[in-house]
Amino acid sequence: MSSPDTKPLSCKCRRSKCLKQYCECYRAGETCGDHCECDNCMNQEKQNEERLHAMEQTKRSSTYAFVPDWKALTTGEAATASASLAHPKGCRCRRSRCRKKLAQPQG
């Protein structure tokens, strides 16, 4: 869930019914809310059965589904790493070595 000081997630999905990984709310494991501008949304509590079924399928097809792009390192890991954050899939940055904090492409 979003903390009070951060901007709530919002999506503008048109064709996916908010049941695909490129929907911000779905990817975060949250339901769409009043702040979203999506069409024909299925990522709501009313359609919980369809939503859970879609989430199961997504988890089966992608190991890193619903995993944040960045994870905080523990104290021991941070001592050996150059940053306090890391990619769960591994760093793909060639020159910046993750200093720019760019998100990994979804796979």
N, C-alpha and C positions, 0 to 999 in steps of 0.2 A: 504494500500500500504506500501511497505517497505521504510524506510528512507534511505538516501544515505550512512549512516555509517554502516548499517546492511547488512548482506549477503542476496541476493535475494532468494526467495523461489525456490526450484527446486524439481522435482519429477522424479521418474523412474518407473512409472506405466506401467504394461505390459498388463493386461487383463481387467482392470476396465474402460478403456477409460477416466480415470481421472474424473469420475462422481460419485465417492464414497467418503465417509468421510475419508478414510485413505490416500487419495491424499492430500499432504500438501497444494498445491495451491488451490484446490477446498474447503478444510476445511477453509481456510483463506478468501474465497469469492473472490479470484483473478483468473485470467485466467493464463494458462500455457504460458511460454515464450520461447525464444530461449535457455535459460540456462537449460531447462528441457530435460530429456532424455527419455520421454515417447513414447509408441507405440500406434498408432491409436487414438490419443488424440481428445476428443470431448469438452474439456474445453478451447475453444478458441473463439475469437470474430466471426470467420467465422461460427461457429455452435452455435450462440447465442440462437436461439430458443430451440434447444435440451438442451443446458446448463441451461437455465432458467426453463424449464420443469423439469429437474432433480433436480434443487435446490428447486422448489416448493414441489416436492414429499419428498425430504429429510426433509424439514422444517415441513411438515405434520406428518412425522413419528417420528421425534425427536425434543423435545422441546428445547434442547440445541444445535441444529445444528447451525454452524457458529458463536458460542459464544466462545470467547477465554477461555482457560483453567484457566487463572488467571484474576482477575479484581482488579483494584486499589481501595482501600477504601477511602471514603471521610474523612475529618479531624475528624469529630465526631465519625465515625466508627473505625478509626485507634486508637483513644484514648482508646477505650474499648477493642480492639483486640490486640493480641500480635505481629502482623505483619502488614505491610502496604499493603499486597496482600491477596486475599481470593479466594477460589474456588466458582464459581457461583452455583455449585451443592451442596456445603457444604463440609467441610473437612472430609476426611476418614482416615486421618493419626492417628495412635493409639498412638505411643510413641513420634514421633518428633513434633507433633502439627504444621505441615506445615513448619517447619523451613528448611527442605531440599528442598522445592519448587518442589516437584515431580508432574508431570502432572497427571491429572485424566484419567482413562481409558475411551475410547469413548464408548458411550452407545446408 
